[in-house]
């Protein structure tokens, strides 16, 4: 007899499916809004109105599930919603008792795995993560198999429960993960394109700045080229081109250079005294011009910044007269 699966009547299946869906949501909201001071199986309070969203009934069921299963109690509304989904689709449920066994193993293995963390109490009121059932099973498995064996046994039971509850197959994993992997690949491709576009934009900005810098430097170079030539640096000890000595009958090398000495009196110009003028009533003939020789001293050439260095150029004797 088919106890869990839908019937041949579609309308009945949809009605039962809505009942399962509402029941699953009821349990879920009761677990989410659990408060330890709400009235429950082990709590007596004088509050007129419970804090739980599903009222007193939801507070009782939430306390029962959480005290027994811990965080594994959140698997109960999930299983109820999956059953309602099968009814609303009118999909037959094969191997019903295997499904029931798989659901029980799934709850037990989940609570046991959470029960290994005995000191972890995430729920209010000091409820352990695996609940009462998880604490008992974890302690029993650790005492008989140690921690490593207990973890491996629990993991094996959890995987078998997945196979019993669902139609899971390893061959379906690529199909399940194809859409997420495609999404991740698309996001990665867009991120790479974004990075490439940013790099191209940064390269374009750098080239633009370099072009602007070159355009700014070019006018300055042009202005520098148009400026008149600066005057040459002249060494004061060197002779300027316009100060070059003119050609003379005496070679430059023959000019003696020596220290300044007084010129002898004998070399000075000789001037003969003129004859006394006679006053006579008779006209006399004009005196004859006498020949006079003039000897000029040598031409002195001194250095511009070193007067002690000089040269003398001898001059020809000059004769005046007959």
PyMOL commands that set and color helices and strands:
alter all, ss='L'
color gray80, all
select helices_A, chain A and resi 10-32+55-88+96-115+131-165+170-226+241-243+252-254+265-267
alter helices_A, ss='H'
color red, helices_A
select strands_A, chain A and resi 292-294+299-302+310-313+318-320
alter strands_A, ss='S'
color yellow, strands_A
deselect
rebuild
show_as cartoon
